[in-house]
Amino acid sequence: MAKARVGLYGTKGDALTRSHKFCPKCGAGTFLAEHADRRSCGRCGYMETKAKDASAPPPAAAPKAKGEGKPAKPKAPKPAPAAAPAAGAPAAPAAPKPAAK
């Protein structure tokens, strides 16, 4: 099934112009997708970043999440593992050995 090519081409007089770049890895016919900060190829994964415009205003800062930017509270130490049986206490019974033939 053919994909829509609307927006990839424009006309200037009688001439047809391309509005997107071709992928340098895949070659002619494979266009790069235009994103706000990059161009990417959906076929091979090639990506290139766009140059930042110095006259553009900086992006608005995202609101901070609750507790973001505060130092972390120290955690309480974990309790020690259960101690081994005291010396002189009876040891756990050993598993019986199989009888020799």
C-alpha positions as a Markdown table, in Angstrom:
| # | Residue | x | y | z |
|---|---|---|---|---|
| 1 | Met | 0.0 | 0.0 | 0.0 |
| 2 | Ala | 1.4 | 3.4 | -0.9 |
| 3 | Lys | 2.1 | 5.9 | 1.8 |
| 4 | Ala | 0.8 | 9.5 | 1.6 |
| 5 | Arg | 3.4 | 11.9 | 0.3 |
| 6 | Val | 1.5 | 15.1 | 1.1 |
| 7 | Gly | 3.8 | 17.7 | 2.5 |
| 8 | Leu | 7.0 | 16.2 | 1.2 |
| 9 | Tyr | 6.8 | 18.1 | -2.1 |
| 10 | Gly | 5.9 | 21.6 | -3.1 |
| 11 | Thr | 5.5 | 23.5 | -6.3 |
| 12 | Lys | 7.3 | 26.6 | -7.3 |
| 13 | Gly | 6.0 | 27.8 | -10.7 |
| 14 | Asp | 6.2 | 24.7 | -12.9 |
| 15 | Ala | 9.0 | 23.1 | -10.8 |
| 16 | Leu | 8.5 | 20.5 | -8.2 |
| 17 | Thr | 10.6 | 21.0 | -4.9 |
| 18 | Arg | 11.3 | 18.7 | -2.0 |
| 19 | Ser | 10.5 | 20.0 | 1.4 |
| 20 | His | 12.3 | 17.3 | 3.4 |
| 21 | Lys | 15.9 | 15.9 | 3.1 |
| 22 | Phe | 16.7 | 12.4 | 1.9 |
| 23 | Cys | 18.4 | 9.9 | 4.2 |
| 24 | Pro | 22.2 | 9.8 | 3.5 |
| 25 | Lys | 22.3 | 6.1 | 4.4 |
| 26 | Cys | 19.2 | 4.8 | 2.6 |
| 27 | Gly | 19.5 | 7.2 | -0.4 |
| 28 | Ala | 17.1 | 9.0 | -2.7 |
| 29 | Gly | 13.5 | 8.2 | -2.1 |
| 30 | Thr | 13.7 | 7.8 | 1.7 |
| 31 | Phe | 12.8 | 11.1 | 3.4 |
| 32 | Leu | 13.9 | 12.1 | 6.9 |
| 33 | Ala | 11.1 | 12.9 | 9.4 |
| 34 | Glu | 11.1 | 16.5 | 10.6 |
| 35 | His | 10.9 | 16.9 | 14.4 |
| 36 | Ala | 11.3 | 20.0 | 16.5 |
| 37 | Asp | 14.9 | 19.4 | 17.4 |
| 38 | Arg | 16.1 | 16.7 | 15.0 |
| 39 | Arg | 15.6 | 14.8 | 11.7 |
| 40 | Ser | 15.3 | 11.0 | 11.7 |
| 41 | Cys | 14.9 | 8.1 | 9.3 |
| 42 | Gly | 12.2 | 5.6 | 10.1 |
| 43 | Arg | 13.9 | 3.0 | 8.0 |
| 44 | Cys | 17.5 | 2.7 | 9.2 |
| 45 | Gly | 17.3 | 4.9 | 12.4 |
| 46 | Tyr | 19.7 | 7.6 | 11.2 |
| 47 | Met | 19.3 | 10.8 | 13.2 |
| 48 | Glu | 20.8 | 14.3 | 12.9 |
| 49 | Thr | 20.2 | 17.2 | 15.2 |
| 50 | Lys | 19.1 | 20.6 | 14.0 |
| 51 | Ala | 21.2 | 23.7 | 14.7 |
| 52 | Lys | 19.7 | 25.8 | 17.5 |
| 53 | Asp | 18.6 | 29.3 | 16.5 |
| 54 | Ala | 20.1 | 32.0 | 18.6 |
| 55 | Ser | 17.2 | 34.3 | 18.1 |
| 56 | Ala | 14.6 | 31.8 | 19.3 |
| 57 | Pro | 13.4 | 32.1 | 22.9 |
| 58 | Pro | 14.5 | 29.4 | 25.3 |
| 59 | Pro | 12.0 | 26.7 | 26.0 |
| 60 | Ala | 9.8 | 27.1 | 29.1 |
| 61 | Ala | 11.0 | 25.2 | 32.1 |
| 62 | Ala | 8.8 | 22.3 | 33.1 |
| 63 | Pro | 7.2 | 22.5 | 36.6 |
| 64 | Lys | 9.1 | 20.6 | 39.2 |
| 65 | Ala | 7.7 | 17.5 | 40.6 |
| 66 | Lys | 6.9 | 17.3 | 44.3 |
| 67 | Gly | 10.1 | 16.9 | 46.3 |
| 68 | Glu | 12.4 | 17.5 | 43.3 |
| 69 | Gly | 15.5 | 19.6 | 44.1 |
| 70 | Lys | 15.5 | 18.7 | 47.8 |
| 71 | Pro | 18.3 | 16.7 | 49.3 |
| 72 | Ala | 17.4 | 13.1 | 50.0 |
| 73 | Lys | 16.8 | 12.1 | 53.6 |
| 74 | Pro | 19.2 | 9.5 | 55.1 |
| 75 | Lys | 17.7 | 6.1 | 55.4 |
| 76 | Ala | 17.6 | 4.2 | 58.7 |
| 77 | Pro | 20.2 | 1.3 | 58.9 |
| 78 | Lys | 18.8 | -2.2 | 58.2 |
| 79 | Pro | 18.6 | -4.6 | 61.2 |
| 80 | Ala | 21.4 | -7.2 | 61.4 |
| 81 | Pro | 20.7 | -10.7 | 60.1 |
| 82 | Ala | 19.8 | -13.4 | 62.6 |
| 83 | Ala | 22.9 | -14.7 | 64.5 |
| 84 | Ala | 24.3 | -18.2 | 64.1 |
| 85 | Pro | 23.6 | -20.7 | 67.0 |
| 86 | Ala | 25.9 | -20.2 | 70.0 |
| 87 | Ala | 28.9 | -22.4 | 70.6 |
| 88 | Gly | 28.0 | -25.6 | 72.4 |
| 89 | Ala | 24.5 | -25.6 | 71.1 |
| 90 | Pro | 23.4 | -28.8 | 69.3 |
| 91 | Ala | 23.9 | -28.5 | 65.5 |
| 92 | Ala | 21.1 | -29.3 | 63.1 |
| 93 | Pro | 20.9 | -33.0 | 62.2 |
| 94 | Ala | 22.8 | -33.9 | 59.1 |
| 95 | Ala | 21.0 | -35.6 | 56.2 |
| 96 | Pro | 21.4 | -39.4 | 56.2 |
| 97 | Lys | 23.9 | -40.8 | 53.7 |
| 98 | Pro | 22.6 | -43.3 | 51.2 |
| 99 | Ala | 23.5 | -46.9 | 52.0 |
| 100 | Ala | 26.4 | -48.4 | 50.0 |
| 101 | Lys | 25.8 | -51.6 | 48.1 |
